[in-house]
Every structure is written in C-alpha cells, then in structure tokens.
C-alpha cells in the first residue's frame, strides 16, 4: 500500500483527487505543521455488510423491567452527582459567608 503525506491546506484543495487515490489503494496521511492529524484509508471491501433482520435472535434477552423508572441506589452515579453538587454548593456558600464576615470586620 502506498502512503502519501499531504499538508492540511493542500488536502482541502485536492480532496477529490486524494479520495480517488485512496480508492486506488493508497493511504493518505494529513498533517498540520508537519504533525500527522488524520488518515484517509480505503474502506474494508468497499461495500456494506449484509444485514439480516432477526440474525441476533437468541444472542441476548431484554429484561422484563427494561423500561421501568430508574431508582437510584447507594453508590449509583446519580447519587454521586447529587452529593458532588451539594458539596460544591456548600463550599460556595461557605466562601460567600466568609467574604461577608471579612468585609464586616474590615470596617
């Protein structure tokens, strides 16, 4: 496989040409300021995979309660986020009050 290196500004103006090169089997490395930032590569086989409806039947099961409302339990992500939010608010309130007390004492 042939690998070509092209600067981003050049790739912008030559996109159609570069896609044609990739279609012929080349790999294009796009660089910005000499550093690689992206690759254009040919697709695998160049065609979509055939999909057959029902082909995954029996590979997994959907639980009966899949659409039940979420009830957070101790240690859940939602409980952690709630706790983190409360802690942040407490810290902000404490800073605000300390600022007020400091201002009063300065008079």
KALIN-V608698 format. One record per helix or strand. SS is the DSSP state (@ for helix, = for strand). FROM is the first residue (numbers start at 1). TO is the last residue. Records with the same first field share a line. If there is no record, write none. Layout:
BEGIN
SS: FROM-TO / FROM-TO
END
This chain:
BEGIN
=: 3-7 / 27-32 / 35-40
@: 8-13 / 15-23 / 77-106
END
